[in-house]
Amino acid sequence: MKQAQKGKYRYELFNSIGQQIIKGEWLHEGGSKVFSILPPDKLPQGIYKLSIAGTSFKRTVLSVVVRE
């Protein structure tokens, strides 16, 4: 996250048919920071959607490509 405001942020990862794979949240102290999102199991090859939303952060959806 780059220059994000302090607050609570939520994330969700969806597979190609819209099923939620993982979800979680973190409390950000503000500024720039790198966060790791680790699924409980190895993800099969494919394209996933990562949704991130926060207190003062408009929902953003990113494509994530997993290759073996």
C-alpha positions in Angstrom: 0.0 0.0 0.0 1.4 3.4 -1.0 0.6 6.4 1.2 -2.6 4.9 2.6 -4.4 6.5 5.5 -4.5 4.9 8.9 -7.4 2.5 9.4 -8.8 -0.9 9.0 -8.5 -2.6 5.6 -10.2 -5.8 4.4 -9.3 -8.1 1.6 -11.0 -11.0 -0.2 -9.6 -13.3 -2.9 -12.0 -14.9 -5.4 -11.4 -17.7 -8.0 -12.5 -17.4 -11.6 -16.1 -18.5 -10.9 -16.5 -16.0 -8.0 -16.0 -18.3 -5.0 -14.3 -16.7 -2.1 -11.0 -18.4 -1.4 -9.7 -16.3 1.5 -10.6 -13.2 3.4 -9.0 -11.2 6.1 -8.2 -7.7 7.5 -5.4 -5.7 9.0 -5.0 -2.5 10.9 -2.8 -0.1 9.0 -0.9 2.6 10.9 -0.7 4.9 7.8 1.9 5.6 5.1 3.4 3.0 2.8 3.8 -0.6 3.7 3.9 -4.1 2.0 1.5 -6.7 3.3 1.6 -10.4 2.4 -1.6 -12.4 1.8 -1.0 -16.1 2.2 -3.7 -18.7 1.3 -3.9 -21.7 3.6 -3.2 -24.1 0.6 -1.3 -23.9 -2.7 -3.6 -22.2 -5.2 -4.2 -24.0 -8.5 -2.9 -22.2 -11.7 -5.4 -19.5 -12.8 -6.6 -16.0 -12.6 -8.0 -14.7 -9.3 -9.5 -11.4 -8.2 -8.2 -9.6 -5.1 -10.6 -7.1 -3.6 -9.2 -4.5 -1.1 -11.3 -2.0 0.8 -10.7 0.2 3.8 -12.0 2.9 6.1 -11.1 5.7 3.7 -10.0 3.6 0.7 -12.4 3.0 -2.2 -12.8 -0.7 -3.0 -10.1 -1.8 -5.5 -10.1 -5.1 -7.4 -6.8 -6.4 -8.8 -6.2 -9.4 -11.1 -3.8 -12.0 -9.7 -2.2 -14.6 -11.9 -1.0 -17.9 -10.4 1.4 -19.9 -12.4 3.0 -23.2 -11.4 
